[in-house]
Amino acid sequence: MMAFLCGGIEYAPEGGRAWRIHLRAWLEENLNHHVYDHALEGRRVLGEAEWAHDLDVVTNRTDYVIAYWDEPAVQGGESSALLTAAHRKGIPVYFVTEIPIEQIGGWVVGCTTKIFSSFEELKSFLTATYISEVRQRALRGSARGQGEQ
C-alpha cells in the first residue's frame, strides 16, 4: 500500500515537514505502508516537471491520500489540484483539519472521503481499516518462516 502525503509546503514553516515526518514513521512502523512525500525533496516552489510527476504518482501509484489542511494548505494551490486528481480516480482522500468545515471550500470538501479533526483520529481509522492487511502479511511471513525450518 502507498500513502501520498498532501498539504501545504510553499507557505508552511520548514516546508510542512514536521507533521509528515511523524505520520510517515507511524505509517511505516504500524501499517507497513509505503509513503510518498514530495516535501522531503525540499522543493518550495514546484515547476511543471514536478507537478506532472506528483500528479502521476497520486493517480497511478497511490492507494490513498492523507491531506493535512491548515492555513499554509489553504494559501497554496497544489494540494487542491492533487485532491481533485485523486478524487477523479476514485482514490480515497483522508482529510485532517482543525479548521471548521464551514470555512473550507466546497470543492475541497467534496474531494474528501473522510474528514478527521486530529491525526490521532486518523490513525485509529487507518488501524481499523488496514489492520486485517497487516495481520495477513504477518501470517504469511510466519508461515514462510515455518516452512523454512
C-alpha positions as CSV (number, residue, x, y, z in Angstrom):
1,M,0.0,0.0,0.0
2,M,1.2,3.5,-0.8
3,A,0.0,6.7,1.0
4,F,0.5,10.1,-0.6
5,L,1.0,12.9,2.0
6,C,-0.6,16.1,0.8
7,G,-0.6,19.5,2.4
8,G,0.9,23.0,2.4
9,I,4.6,23.2,1.5
10,E,5.2,26.5,-0.2
11,Y,3.8,28.7,2.7
12,A,4.4,26.3,5.6
13,P,7.1,26.6,8.2
14,E,10.0,24.3,7.2
15,G,8.1,23.3,4.1
16,G,5.4,21.4,6.1
17,R,7.9,18.7,7.1
18,A,7.0,18.3,10.8
19,W,3.7,16.5,10.6
20,R,4.9,14.5,7.6
21,I,7.9,13.1,9.5
22,H,5.8,11.9,12.4
23,L,3.0,10.4,10.2
24,R,5.4,8.8,7.8
25,A,7.1,7.0,10.7
26,W,3.8,5.9,12.1
27,L,2.5,4.6,8.7
28,E,5.7,2.6,8.1
29,E,6.0,1.2,11.6
30,N,2.4,0.4,12.3
31,L,0.9,-0.4,8.9
32,N,4.0,-1.2,6.9
33,H,2.7,1.1,4.2
34,H,5.0,2.9,1.8
35,V,4.8,6.7,1.8
36,Y,5.3,9.3,-1.0
37,D,6.2,12.7,0.4
38,H,7.3,15.3,-2.1
39,A,8.1,17.7,0.8
40,L,11.2,15.6,1.6
41,E,12.8,16.7,-1.6
42,G,12.9,20.2,-0.2
43,R,11.0,21.9,-3.1
44,R,9.2,25.0,-2.1
45,V,8.1,26.2,-5.5
46,L,7.2,23.5,-8.0
47,G,7.9,23.6,-11.7
48,E,5.9,21.9,-14.5
49,A,8.0,18.7,-14.3
50,E,7.4,18.3,-10.6
51,W,3.7,18.9,-11.0
52,A,3.5,16.3,-13.7
53,H,5.5,13.8,-11.5
54,D,3.3,14.4,-8.4
55,L,0.1,14.1,-10.5
56,D,1.4,10.8,-12.0
57,V,2.3,9.4,-8.5
58,V,-1.1,10.4,-7.0
59,T,-3.1,9.0,-9.9
60,N,-1.1,5.9,-10.8
61,R,0.8,4.6,-7.8
62,T,-1.2,5.8,-4.7
63,D,-3.7,3.7,-2.8
64,Y,-4.9,6.6,-0.6
65,V,-4.1,10.2,0.1
66,I,-3.7,11.8,3.5
67,A,-4.3,15.6,3.3
68,Y,-3.5,17.9,6.1
69,W,-5.5,21.1,5.6
70,D,-4.1,24.1,7.6
71,E,-3.6,27.7,6.7
72,P,-0.5,27.0,4.5
73,A,-2.5,24.4,2.5
74,V,-5.3,27.0,2.0
75,Q,-2.8,29.5,0.7
76,G,-1.2,27.1,-1.9
77,G,-2.9,25.6,-4.9
78,E,-1.1,22.3,-5.3
79,S,-3.0,20.5,-2.5
80,S,-6.3,21.3,-4.1
81,A,-5.1,20.0,-7.5
82,L,-3.8,16.8,-6.0
83,L,-7.0,16.2,-4.1
84,T,-9.1,16.7,-7.2
85,A,-6.9,14.3,-9.2
86,A,-7.2,11.6,-6.5
87,H,-10.9,12.1,-6.3
88,R,-11.4,11.8,-10.0
89,K,-9.5,8.4,-10.0
90,G,-11.6,7.1,-7.1
91,I,-8.6,7.2,-4.7
92,P,-9.7,7.6,-1.0
93,V,-8.8,11.0,0.4
94,Y,-8.5,11.1,4.2
95,F,-8.6,14.8,5.3
96,V,-7.2,16.1,8.6
97,T,-8.1,19.6,9.6
98,E,-8.7,21.7,12.7
99,I,-10.4,24.4,10.5
100,P,-14.2,24.3,10.8
101,I,-15.6,22.6,7.7
102,E,-17.8,25.6,7.0
103,Q,-14.7,27.6,6.4
104,I,-13.3,25.2,3.8
105,G,-14.3,25.5,0.2
106,G,-16.9,23.1,-1.0
107,W,-14.7,21.8,-3.9
108,V,-12.1,20.7,-1.4
109,V,-14.5,19.1,1.0
110,G,-16.2,17.4,-2.0
111,C,-13.0,15.6,-2.9
112,T,-12.6,14.0,0.5
113,T,-13.6,10.5,1.5
114,K,-13.5,11.0,5.3
115,I,-12.7,14.0,7.4
116,F,-10.8,13.9,10.8
117,S,-10.2,16.6,13.4
118,S,-6.9,15.1,14.5
119,F,-4.1,12.8,13.5
120,E,-4.9,10.5,16.4
121,E,-8.5,10.1,15.0
122,L,-7.0,9.4,11.6
123,K,-4.6,6.8,13.0
124,S,-7.4,5.0,14.8
125,F,-9.4,4.9,11.5
126,L,-6.4,3.7,9.5
127,T,-5.6,1.0,12.0
128,A,-9.2,-0.3,12.0
129,T,-9.3,-0.1,8.2
130,Y,-6.0,-1.7,7.3
131,I,-5.3,-4.0,10.4
132,S,-6.5,-7.1,8.6
133,E,-4.0,-6.4,5.8
134,V,-1.2,-6.1,8.5
135,R,-2.3,-9.4,10.1
136,Q,-2.4,-11.2,6.8
137,R,1.1,-10.1,6.0
138,A,2.3,-11.2,9.4
139,L,0.7,-14.6,9.0
140,R,2.2,-15.0,5.5
141,G,5.6,-14.1,7.0
142,S,5.3,-16.5,9.9
143,A,4.1,-19.3,7.5
144,R,7.2,-18.7,5.3
145,G,9.4,-18.8,8.4
146,Q,7.8,-22.1,9.5
147,G,8.2,-23.6,6.0
148,E,11.9,-22.7,6.0
149,Q,12.7,-24.6,9.2
